[in-house]
Amino acid sequence: MNGQALEVYEIFKKSIAEDEARKIIAYIEDAKDKEITATVEKKIDHLATKEDLAKSNSENIKWMFIFWLWQIGATIGIILLFIKS
């Protein structure tokens, strides 16, 4: 039990039986753990793995190379246009 759970337990213990207070606190902590687990599982779906990052990186390099080729071609074309003029 953490500090807050212990305080709630002490309050419950005064008004109901100790065993029942312990069960209520255990239920609350279990429900909180399940909620945290569900939240983490939802967020795991949005995380990228190492394979995803590696694939993304290789795709970026491929497209950057293609862009550079077109950029070099356009630059050479413009230079040749000015030379011929």
C-alpha positions as CSV (number, residue, x, y, z in Angstrom):
1,M,0.0,0.0,0.0
2,N,1.2,3.5,-0.8
3,G,0.7,6.5,1.5
4,Q,-2.6,7.6,0.1
5,A,-4.0,4.0,0.2
6,L,-2.9,3.7,3.8
7,E,-4.7,6.9,4.8
8,V,-7.9,5.7,3.0
9,Y,-7.5,2.3,4.7
10,E,-7.3,4.0,8.1
11,I,-10.5,6.0,7.4
12,F,-12.3,2.9,6.2
13,K,-11.0,0.9,9.2
14,K,-12.7,3.3,11.6
15,S,-16.1,2.9,9.9
16,I,-16.1,-0.7,8.7
17,A,-14.3,-3.9,9.6
18,E,-10.6,-4.1,9.1
19,D,-10.9,-7.1,6.7
20,E,-13.4,-5.3,4.5
21,A,-11.3,-2.1,4.5
22,R,-8.3,-4.2,3.3
23,K,-10.5,-5.7,0.5
24,I,-11.7,-2.3,-0.7
25,I,-8.2,-0.9,-0.8
26,A,-6.9,-4.0,-2.7
27,Y,-9.8,-3.7,-5.2
28,I,-9.0,0.0,-5.8
29,E,-5.3,-0.7,-6.3
30,D,-6.1,-3.6,-8.6
31,A,-8.5,-1.4,-10.6
32,K,-5.8,1.3,-10.9
33,D,-3.2,-1.3,-12.1
34,K,-5.6,-2.6,-14.7
35,E,-6.3,1.0,-15.9
36,I,-2.6,1.7,-16.2
37,T,-2.0,-1.5,-18.1
38,A,-4.8,-0.7,-20.5
39,T,-3.4,2.8,-21.1
40,V,0.1,1.4,-21.8
41,E,-1.3,-1.2,-24.1
42,K,-3.1,1.4,-26.1
43,K,0.0,3.5,-26.5
44,I,2.2,0.6,-27.4
45,D,0.4,0.3,-30.8
46,H,1.7,3.8,-31.7
47,L,5.3,3.1,-30.9
48,A,7.8,2.5,-33.7
49,T,10.1,-0.6,-33.5
50,K,13.7,-0.6,-34.6
51,E,12.7,-2.3,-37.8
52,D,10.2,0.4,-38.5
53,L,12.9,3.1,-38.0
54,A,15.4,1.3,-40.1
55,K,12.9,0.9,-42.9
56,S,11.9,4.5,-42.7
57,N,15.6,5.6,-42.7
58,S,16.3,3.5,-45.8
59,E,13.3,4.9,-47.6
60,N,14.4,8.5,-46.7
61,I,17.9,7.9,-48.1
62,K,16.4,6.4,-51.3
63,W,14.1,9.4,-51.9
64,M,16.9,11.9,-51.0
65,F,19.2,10.2,-53.6
66,I,16.4,10.4,-56.3
67,F,15.8,14.1,-55.4
68,W,19.6,14.8,-55.7
69,L,19.7,13.1,-59.1
70,W,16.8,15.2,-60.4
71,Q,18.3,18.4,-58.8
72,I,21.7,17.7,-60.5
73,G,19.9,17.1,-63.8
74,A,17.9,20.3,-63.5
75,T,21.1,22.3,-62.6
76,I,23.0,20.8,-65.6
77,G,20.1,21.6,-67.9
78,I,20.0,25.2,-66.8
79,I,23.7,25.6,-67.2
80,L,23.6,24.0,-70.7
81,L,20.7,26.4,-71.6
82,F,22.8,29.4,-70.6
83,I,25.9,28.1,-72.4
84,K,24.0,27.7,-75.6
85,S,22.5,31.1,-75.4
